[in-house]
Amino acid sequence: MKPASIAVLYQALPPPLIEGQRKTPKPGGYADSGADIAHALRGARHQIVTPRARPDPREPLDWVFPDTREGLASALAGGATLLWANTVLFEGHPIEAVPLQTLIVGQTPRAM
């Protein structure tokens, strides 16, 4: 089995309304912790797909993709076979349209 090429996602989409309330999103949408995850995975010799060919360890957005349709498409076009969802998933989230052969680390949108 070929090792996975991992892309880490951050929360760029607003969280859903739940009973008329919306949780205030974290500034930066967890891009900082997503960058930490991607950097640690790379340090553990995992193949990481990043938006920039040579990500700067000081720039979180060099390491993570937004959880938008465009961000997911970019990660997959870059060769990602596993998406690490460091974001809030919910029913109707664009990640539901990701091809079935793509692995996802995170909760299922339907469960949320």
C-alpha positions as CSV (number, residue, x, y, z in Angstrom):
1,M,0.0,0.0,0.0
2,K,1.3,3.4,-1.0
3,P,1.7,5.9,1.9
4,A,-0.9,8.6,2.1
5,S,-0.2,12.2,0.9
6,I,-1.7,14.3,3.7
7,A,-3.2,17.8,3.3
8,V,-4.4,19.5,6.5
9,L,-7.5,21.7,6.4
10,Y,-8.4,24.7,8.4
11,Q,-11.8,26.4,9.0
12,A,-12.4,29.0,6.4
13,L,-16.2,28.4,6.3
14,P,-18.5,29.9,8.9
15,P,-19.8,27.3,11.4
16,P,-23.5,26.3,10.8
17,L,-26.4,27.8,12.6
18,I,-27.6,25.5,15.4
19,E,-31.0,26.4,16.8
20,G,-30.5,29.9,15.5
21,Q,-27.1,30.3,17.1
22,R,-23.7,30.4,15.5
23,K,-20.5,29.7,17.4
24,T,-18.0,32.5,16.9
25,P,-15.2,31.1,14.8
26,K,-11.7,31.2,16.0
27,P,-9.7,33.9,14.3
28,G,-7.6,32.2,11.6
29,G,-9.8,29.2,11.7
30,Y,-7.3,26.9,13.4
31,A,-4.7,27.5,10.7
32,D,-2.0,27.8,13.4
33,S,-2.7,24.4,14.9
34,G,-3.2,22.9,11.4
35,A,0.3,24.2,10.5
36,D,1.6,22.6,13.7
37,I,0.0,19.3,12.7
38,A,1.4,19.5,9.1
39,H,4.9,20.4,10.3
40,A,4.9,17.6,12.9
41,L,3.7,15.1,10.4
42,R,6.4,16.2,8.0
43,G,9.0,15.9,10.8
44,A,7.7,12.3,11.3
45,R,8.5,11.7,7.6
46,H,4.9,11.6,6.3
47,Q,4.3,13.0,2.8
48,I,2.6,16.4,3.2
49,V,0.8,18.4,0.5
50,T,0.9,22.1,1.1
51,P,-0.4,25.2,-0.8
52,R,3.2,26.4,-1.2
53,A,6.0,24.2,-2.5
54,R,8.4,25.4,0.3
55,P,6.2,26.3,3.3
56,D,7.7,28.8,5.7
57,P,7.5,27.4,9.3
58,R,6.5,31.0,10.5
59,E,3.5,31.2,8.1
60,P,0.6,29.0,9.0
61,L,-1.3,29.5,5.7
62,D,1.7,28.0,3.9
63,W,0.9,24.7,5.5
64,V,-2.9,24.3,5.4
65,F,-5.8,24.5,2.9
66,P,-9.1,26.2,3.5
67,D,-12.1,23.8,4.0
68,T,-13.9,25.5,1.0
69,R,-14.7,23.7,-2.3
70,E,-11.7,25.5,-3.8
71,G,-9.4,24.6,-1.0
72,L,-10.4,21.0,-1.1
73,A,-10.0,20.9,-4.9
74,S,-6.5,22.5,-4.6
75,A,-5.4,19.9,-2.0
76,L,-6.6,17.1,-4.2
77,A,-5.1,18.5,-7.3
78,G,-1.8,18.8,-5.4
79,G,-1.9,15.0,-4.8
80,A,-3.5,14.7,-1.4
81,T,-5.0,11.2,-0.7
82,L,-5.8,11.9,2.9
83,L,-7.5,15.1,4.3
84,W,-6.8,15.9,7.9
85,A,-9.9,17.9,8.9
86,N,-8.6,20.4,11.6
87,T,-11.9,22.2,11.2
88,V,-15.6,22.1,12.1
89,L,-17.4,19.6,9.9
90,F,-21.2,19.7,9.5
91,E,-23.9,18.2,7.3
92,G,-23.7,20.0,3.9
93,H,-19.9,20.7,4.3
94,P,-18.0,20.6,1.0
95,I,-15.9,17.7,2.3
96,E,-19.0,15.5,1.7
97,A,-18.3,15.8,-2.1
98,V,-14.7,14.5,-1.8
99,P,-14.1,11.3,-3.8
100,L,-14.7,8.1,-1.8
101,Q,-11.2,6.9,-2.3
102,T,-9.9,9.9,-0.3
103,L,-9.3,9.2,3.3
104,I,-10.4,11.7,5.9
105,V,-9.2,12.2,9.5
106,G,-11.9,13.8,11.5
107,Q,-15.5,13.4,12.5
108,T,-18.2,12.7,9.9
109,P,-20.2,15.7,8.8
110,R,-23.5,13.8,9.4
111,A,-22.5,13.0,13.0
112,M,-22.3,16.6,13.8
